Amino acid sequence: MPNYPQLAIGMSAIRMLVVEGSKLYSPTGKKKDSVLSTPAMVMEMELASVDAVFKQVGATVGFHVDIKHIAPTPAGEIIKTTSTLVEINCDKLKFQVETKFGKQLVGVGFHRRSIVKL
């Protein structure tokens, strides 16, 4: 059973992203209606989770997402994604994640990753 004393509940990371290019989806097919895509938001949540613990444990792989995308973010705006470590179970990690556009909550949920030795 691996032990990771360098990990602590509450470790976190923040990522900022301009909503543009491949990060966009248009529900109408019209460029003027483009908003942040759900896959792009989830990727930012995963990357923030990686950032939160990489210096302490190295490589991790995601194995579960439980995310709600609850509000649109228009093209050209900036999102802020935060990931906070909330549970450690041997080599399994659980993060609380959220994405905001200004004060508007855009997405929220949990993401799980496993520590791997490469």
N, C-alpha and C positions, 0 to 999 in steps of 0.2 A: 504494500500500500504506500504510494508515494506521499511525501510530505513536502510542502512548499511554504516554509516559514516566512519567506519574503512577501507572500501575499497577505492582504488584509481587506476585510470588508470595508467598503467605502472608497476604494481606489477608483479613480475615474479619469476620463479623458473627454475632451470637447473637440469637435471638428466643425469647420465652417465650409460652406460650399455655395458657389454661385449657381443658380438653377439655369442651365443653358445646355445647348448641344444635345448629346446623347442622354442627358438627364431628364429630357422633356418627353411628355406624352400629350397628344391632343385628343380629347374625347370626341371632337367633331371632325377631326381630320384637317382643320384649318389652323395654320400656324399661329394666328392671333389668339387662339384659345389654348395654347400650350401651357401646361403646368408641370410641376415636379411629378415624375413617374414613381409609382410605388416601388418597383425594383431599385431605382436609384436611392430612394429613402432608406430602404432596408440595407442596401450596401453601405451607406454612410453609418448606419447603426452597427453593422458588423465591423467596419473599420475602426470606429470609435472604441468598440469592445477590445479589439486587438491592441489598439494604442494604450488602453488602460493597464495592460499587464505584460506587454511584450518585453520590456526591460527586465522584468522579474523572472519570467518563465520561458521566453522564447516563443517558439511556434505553437499556435493553437489552431484548431479547425472548428468551424461552426457545425452544429448538428441539430439545432432546433430554433425556430423563430415563432413567436406568438405576438404579432404586431397588428395594430389597428392604424390605418391611414384615415384620419378623420377630417382633414381640411386641405383645400388646394393651396399651392404656392405658385404664383404667377412666374413666368419666365423673367429672368433678369434679377430676381430677388435673391437674397442671401438667407440660407437656412443655417441653424445652429443645432448640432446633434450632440447629445450628452449620453455617455454610457457610464454606469456606476456598478461596480462589483457588489452583489448583494448576497451571494451564497458560494461557499467553497465546499465541495464534496470530493475529497481525494483529488483526482485530476479533472474533475468536472466543475465548470464555473458557470454561474448564472448572473446575468447583467440586467439591470433595469435600464431601458433606453427610451429616449424621447427626442423628438425633433420639433423645433419651433421656428416660426417665421415672425420675427419681432416678438410680440407677447402672445401670439396665436399658437396654440398647440396644434401641430400638424400630424404627428404620429407618436404613438406610445406603445410600450409593451415590454416583453422580455426576450432575451437572446441567450442561448446556451452554447458554450464552447468547451472543447476538451483539449487539455495540454498534450502535445505529442512530442516525442523525441525523434529527431531526424538524424 
